[in-house]
Amino acid sequence: MTVEKNQMYRACNPLDEGRTLRVLGVAEVASGFAWVASVDGPPRERWINIKQLHASAMTRSGQPRRSGYALVEE
């Protein structure tokens, strides 16, 4: 999966109440980090490891993810 600018991701942890992030930029390929901003709630920009950004809210075994962020299909 390729992380690209302006993609939206929703928190998989139910305690995060569906927090949504927008990717503002991606660092060099070797670094593995994306610059993101919170969409809902107080604005907060930060670096996040792209391993926390998933293409689906389900794991390979079909279980719902409990951590990280899942891509929002628009």
KEKOL-623215 format. One record per residue: residue in one letter; residue number from 1; z, y, x of N, C-alpha, C, O in turn. Coordinates in steps of 0.05 Angstrom, whole numbers. Layout:
# KEKOL-623215
NODE;a;NUM;Z;Y;X;Z;Y;X;Z;Y;X;Z;Y;X
...
END
This chain:
# KEKOL-623215
NODE;m;1;0;-23;17;0;0;0;0;25;18;14;26;38
NODE;t;2;-15;44;10;-17;69;25;-2;91;10;-6;96;-14
NODE;v;3;16;104;24;31;127;13;14;152;18;7;158;40
NODE;e;4;9;167;-4;-8;191;-2;6;215;-14;24;212;-30
NODE;k;5;-2;238;-5;8;263;-16;5;265;-46;-15;256;-57
NODE;n;6;25;276;-60;26;281;-89;31;255;-105;30;257;-130
NODE;q;7;36;232;-93;43;209;-109;72;213;-120;88;226;-107
NODE;m;8;77;201;-143;103;203;-156;116;176;-155;103;155;-159
NODE;y;9;142;175;-149;158;151;-148;183;154;-164;196;175;-164
NODE;r;10;191;133;-179;215;133;-195;236;114;-183;228;92;-174
NODE;a;11;261;122;-183;283;106;-172;285;79;-186;284;78;-211
NODE;c;12;288;58;-171;292;31;-182;321;25;-190;326;8;-207
NODE;n;13;340;38;-177;368;34;-182;375;46;-209;371;70;-213
NODE;p;14;385;30;-228;391;41;-255;412;63;-254;413;79;-273
NODE;l;15;429;64;-234;449;85;-232;437;112;-225;450;132;-229
NODE;d;16;413;112;-215;399;137;-208;386;150;-233;375;172;-231
NODE;e;17;388;137;-256;378;148;-281;349;157;-280;342;178;-291
NODE;g;18;332;142;-266;303;148;-265;295;172;-249;275;185;-255
NODE;r;19;311;179;-229;304;202;-212;275;199;-201;267;177;-194
NODE;t;20;261;220;-201;233;220;-193;228;236;-168;239;258;-165
NODE;l;21;212;226;-150;205;240;-125;175;244;-124;160;228;-134
NODE;r;22;167;266;-111;139;271;-105;135;272;-75;151;285;-61
NODE;v;23;115;258;-65;109;258;-37;95;285;-30;74;291;-41
NODE;l;24;107;300;-11;95;325;-3;78;322;22;60;338;27
NODE;g;25;83;301;37;68;296;61;77;270;74;99;260;69
NODE;v;26;60;260;92;67;235;106;65;241;136;45;253;145
NODE;a;27;85;232;151;85;236;180;64;218;193;51;202;179
NODE;e;28;62;219;218;43;202;233;48;173;225;70;165;219
NODE;v;29;27;157;226;28;129;218;49;114;233;63;97;221
NODE;a;30;53;120;259;72;105;275;101;111;267;119;94;271
NODE;s;31;106;134;255;134;142;250;144;128;224;167;121;223
NODE;g;32;127;125;204;135;111;180;153;126;161;169;114;146
NODE;f;33;150;153;160;167;169;142;149;188;125;127;196;134
NODE;a;34;159;194;101;145;212;83;164;235;76;188;230;73
NODE;w;35;154;259;73;169;282;65;167;283;35;146;286;24
NODE;v;36;190;281;21;191;280;-8;208;302;-20;225;314;-6
NODE;a;37;204;308;-46;221;327;-60;228;316;-87;212;302;-100
NODE;s;38;253;321;-96;262;313;-122;247;329;-143;244;354;-140
NODE;v;39;237;316;-164;222;330;-185;241;339;-207;239;362;-217
NODE;d;40;259;321;-216;278;329;-236;305;333;-224;312;320;-204
NODE;g;41;320;351;-235;346;358;-223;343;380;-203;323;393;-201
NODE;p;42;364;384;-187;363;405;-167;342;398;-146;341;376;-137
NODE;p;43;327;418;-137;306;413;-117;319;404;-90;337;417;-80
NODE;r;44;309;383;-80;319;372;-54;296;360;-39;283;341;-49
NODE;e;45;290;370;-16;269;359;1;282;344;24;302;352;35
NODE;r;46;269;322;32;280;305;53;259;285;63;239;280;50
NODE;w;47;265;274;86;248;252;97;259;226;85;283;222;82
NODE;i;48;241;207;79;249;181;69;231;160;83;207;165;88
NODE;n;49;243;138;90;228;116;103;208;105;82;216;99;59
NODE;i;50;183;101;90;163;92;71;168;63;62;156;54;43
NODE;k;51;186;49;76;193;22;67;209;22;41;211;2;28
NODE;q;52;219;46;34;234;49;9;215;55;-15;224;56;-38
NODE;l;53;189;60;-9;170;66;-30;153;41;-36;140;31;-18
NODE;h;54;155;31;-61;142;6;-69;120;11;-89;120;31;-104
NODE;a;55;100;-7;-89;77;-5;-108;85;-13;-136;73;-4;-155
NODE;s;56;106;-29;-139;114;-39;-165;145;-39;-167;159;-40;-147
NODE;a;57;155;-37;-192;183;-39;-197;193;-68;-198;217;-72;-201
NODE;m;58;175;-87;-194;182;-115;-194;179;-126;-166;161;-118;-151
NODE;t;59;196;-146;-159;194;-159;-133;172;-181;-135;161;-185;-156
NODE;r;60;165;-193;-113;145;-215;-113;153;-238;-131;136;-252;-142
NODE;s;61;180;-242;-134;189;-264;-150;192;-257;-180;200;-273;-196
NODE;g;62;184;-232;-187;185;-224;-215;211;-211;-224;214;-205;-248
NODE;q;63;229;-207;-206;255;-194;-213;252;-164;-210;238;-154;-193
NODE;p;64;267;-149;-227;266;-120;-224;279;-111;-197;300;-122;-189
NODE;r;65;267;-91;-184;279;-81;-160;305;-66;-166;307;-54;-188
NODE;r;66;324;-66;-148;349;-53;-152;353;-30;-132;373;-16;-132
NODE;s;67;334;-27;-114;336;-6;-94;308;5;-88;288;-8;-95
NODE;g;68;307;28;-75;281;40;-68;269;55;-92;282;61;-112
NODE;y;69;243;61;-89;229;77;-109;202;63;-115;188;53;-97
NODE;a;70;194;62;-140;170;49;-149;149;70;-156;155;90;-168
NODE;l;71;124;65;-149;102;83;-155;99;86;-185;100;66;-200
NODE;v;72;96;111;-194;92;117;-222;61;118;-227;47;134;-215
NODE;e;73;52;100;-244;23;99;-251;17;121;-271;29;123;-292
NODE;e;74;-2;138;-264;-9;160;-282;-35;155;-297;-43;172;-313
END
